[in-house]
Structure formats: C-alpha cells, structure tokens
Amino acid sequence: MYQKSLFAILFTSTLLLANTVQAGGRGRAAEPWIDATQIDAQRSVLTIQGHGFGSATPAVFLGKQPLKVRQSSDREIVAALPDSLSMTSYRLVVVTGSPTRVSSAPFFTTILADNN
C-alpha cells in the first residue's frame, strides 16, 4: 500500500515537473527567483542575488516602493536604496519581462540600524 502511494506521489511530481518545463519552453518567461540580499549602507544600495532576472533591466519593489536599478544581470541586481527607510522587514519583489510581466515570489529582507 505504501509503495503504491509513493509511486503515485512520484509520478504526479514528475508530471508536474514535466508540464512546468514544457510551459517554460513555449516562450513563457522564466520566473525570477531571489536567493539572497545584501545591504551596503555606505553606498546605500541593495544587492539581490538569484536567477532568472533576464538581460533587460528588471523592476524592483521594496514594499510598495520602486527602487532605481543601477545595474543588473541574469543573476544579480544592484538597486539604490531610498534615504528614508525604517528599520523593519520589507517584502522584496523582482519583476521581469515586457510586455508579459513575471514577478518573483516575495522575499523578505530586513533593514537594520547603521552603526556608523
């Protein structure tokens, strides 16, 4: 009985993975993915590491506030931070693609006090 259930789960997962790969192969833009963030308080920039950011400049939103992207590649984005940020956690989203926009899953990053 357990073998049957395990087979059904593995078979379903394989089908879902195959369908996802097929859909991506039909011209559908890959979803951007954020792995990590780093804040450089001295330069007032946020560096975002991940993949699927594309070759065109993506849009970056920290909470509801758009950030100015200084440079970007498929695996890294450097965006300027606004001067008036509160010390809290923010929902970070990267949006790629035009005319079809694709958003990353939300990534939460925390702004801490500058000790300088």
C-alpha positions in Angstrom: 0.0 0.0 0.0 2.8 2.4 0.9 4.6 1.6 -2.4 1.5 2.4 -4.4 1.1 5.8 -2.6 4.8 6.6 -3.0 4.6 5.7 -6.7 1.5 7.9 -7.2 3.3 10.9 -5.5 6.5 10.4 -7.5 4.5 10.0 -10.8 2.4 13.1 -10.1 5.5 15.2 -9.2 7.2 14.0 -12.4 4.2 15.0 -14.4 4.0 18.4 -12.7 7.8 19.0 -13.3 7.5 17.9 -17.0 4.5 20.2 -17.5 6.4 23.1 -15.9 9.4 22.5 -18.2 7.2 22.3 -21.2 5.3 25.5 -20.4 8.7 27.3 -20.0 9.8 26.0 -23.4 6.8 27.6 -25.2 8.1 31.2 -25.0 6.8 31.7 -21.4 9.3 33.8 -19.4 11.0 32.1 -16.5 10.0 33.3 -13.1 12.7 35.3 -11.4 14.0 33.9 -8.2 15.6 35.7 -5.2 18.2 33.7 -3.2 19.7 36.4 -1.0 20.1 40.1 -0.4 22.9 42.2 0.9 22.7 45.9 2.0 25.7 48.2 1.7 24.7 51.1 4.0 27.7 53.2 3.0 26.8 53.1 -0.7 23.1 53.0 0.1 22.5 50.0 -2.3 20.7 46.7 -2.1 22.3 43.8 -3.9 20.0 41.0 -4.9 21.3 37.5 -5.9 19.3 34.9 -7.6 18.5 33.8 -11.2 16.0 34.4 -14.0 16.4 38.2 -13.8 16.9 38.3 -17.6 19.1 40.6 -19.8 16.7 43.6 -19.8 16.6 45.8 -16.7 14.0 44.4 -14.2 11.8 46.4 -11.9 12.5 46.0 -8.1 9.9 46.8 -5.4 10.8 47.1 -1.7 7.4 47.0 -0.1 5.3 49.2 -2.5 8.2 51.5 -3.3 10.0 51.0 -6.6 13.8 51.1 -6.4 16.1 52.6 -9.1 18.2 49.7 -10.6 21.8 50.8 -11.0 23.0 47.6 -12.7 21.6 44.1 -13.4 22.5 40.8 -14.9 20.6 37.5 -15.0 22.0 36.6 -11.6 22.5 39.9 -9.7 20.7 43.2 -9.3 22.1 46.3 -7.6 19.5 48.9 -6.7 19.6 52.2 -4.9 18.0 52.4 -1.5 15.9 55.5 -0.6 17.1 57.7 2.2 14.1 57.4 4.4 13.8 53.7 5.2 12.5 52.5 8.6 14.3 49.7 10.5 11.9 46.8 9.6 11.4 43.8 7.3 10.3 44.6 3.8 8.7 42.4 1.1 11.0 42.4 -1.9 9.8 41.5 -5.4 11.6 41.5 -8.8 9.5 41.9 -11.9 10.9 41.0 -15.3 9.6 40.9 -18.9 7.8 43.1 -21.3 5.1 43.0 -22.5 4.3 40.0 -20.3 5.4 40.8 -16.7 6.6 38.0 -14.5 7.1 38.5 -10.7 9.3 36.7 -8.3 8.0 35.1 -5.2 8.1 37.6 -2.3 11.4 37.6 -0.5 11.6 39.3 2.9 14.7 41.4 3.8 15.4 43.4 6.9 16.8 46.9 7.2 18.8 47.3 10.4 20.3 50.4 12.0 23.6 51.7 10.6 26.2 51.7 13.4 28.3 54.5 11.9 
